[in-house]
Amino acid sequence: MTRVRNYKREYATYHASKEQKKRRAQRNKARRQAIREGRVKKYSKKDVHHKDKNTANNKKSNLRILSRKKNRSNKI
């Protein structure tokens, strides 16, 4: 039996928290930086990956461009 996700509750308890909003903004900043540098194009199917999993660390040496599938898998 599968459970039905309560997206409204999920947003209220996780996605709307101050900490998560801050982390999302840091990830977006890294993407905008990569677009400006020409490392990735707008609307491409690529993600900006933080090697050390720290979204606050947006140094060039910590970022790399990966496909969505590779970045979102657990194999990295």
C-alpha positions as CSV (number, residue, x, y, z in Angstrom):
1,M,0.0,0.0,0.0
2,T,1.4,3.4,-1.0
3,R,1.1,6.5,1.0
4,V,-0.2,9.7,-0.5
5,R,2.2,12.7,-0.1
6,N,0.8,15.8,1.6
7,Y,2.6,18.4,-0.5
8,K,1.1,21.3,1.4
9,R,2.3,20.0,4.7
10,E,5.7,19.2,3.2
11,Y,6.1,22.7,2.0
12,A,5.1,24.3,5.3
13,T,7.4,22.1,7.4
14,Y,10.5,21.9,5.1
15,H,10.6,24.0,2.0
16,A,9.3,27.2,3.7
17,S,11.8,27.1,6.5
18,K,14.4,29.9,6.7
19,E,17.3,27.5,6.5
20,Q,16.0,25.8,3.4
21,K,15.2,29.1,1.6
22,K,18.8,30.2,2.3
23,R,20.3,27.0,0.9
24,R,18.1,27.2,-2.2
25,A,19.2,30.8,-2.7
26,Q,22.9,29.6,-2.5
27,R,22.3,26.9,-5.1
28,N,20.6,29.4,-7.4
29,K,23.5,31.8,-7.0
30,A,26.0,29.1,-8.0
31,R,23.9,28.4,-11.2
32,R,23.7,32.1,-12.1
33,Q,27.4,32.3,-11.7
34,A,28.0,29.3,-14.0
35,I,25.7,30.8,-16.6
36,R,27.6,34.1,-16.5
37,E,30.9,32.3,-16.9
38,G,29.5,30.3,-19.9
39,R,30.0,26.9,-18.1
40,V,26.3,26.1,-18.5
41,K,23.5,27.5,-20.7
42,K,20.1,28.6,-19.6
43,Y,17.5,25.8,-19.8
44,S,20.1,23.1,-20.3
45,K,19.6,19.7,-18.7
46,K,22.7,20.3,-16.5
47,D,23.0,20.8,-12.8
48,V,25.7,22.7,-10.8
49,H,27.1,20.1,-8.4
50,H,28.8,21.1,-5.1
51,K,31.5,18.6,-4.5
52,D,31.6,19.0,-0.8
53,K,27.8,19.1,-0.4
54,N,28.1,22.6,1.1
55,T,25.9,25.0,-0.8
56,A,27.6,28.0,0.8
57,N,30.9,27.1,-0.8
58,N,30.6,28.5,-4.3
59,K,34.3,28.4,-5.1
60,K,35.1,27.4,-8.7
61,S,37.1,24.5,-7.4
62,N,34.1,23.1,-5.5
63,L,31.6,23.3,-8.4
64,R,31.3,21.1,-11.4
65,I,28.6,20.7,-14.1
66,L,26.9,17.4,-14.3
67,S,23.8,16.0,-16.0
68,R,20.6,16.0,-13.9
69,K,20.6,12.2,-13.8
70,K,24.2,11.9,-12.5
71,N,23.9,14.8,-10.0
72,R,20.6,13.5,-8.5
73,S,21.7,9.9,-8.2
74,N,23.3,8.7,-5.0
75,K,26.5,7.5,-6.7
76,I,28.4,10.7,-6.5
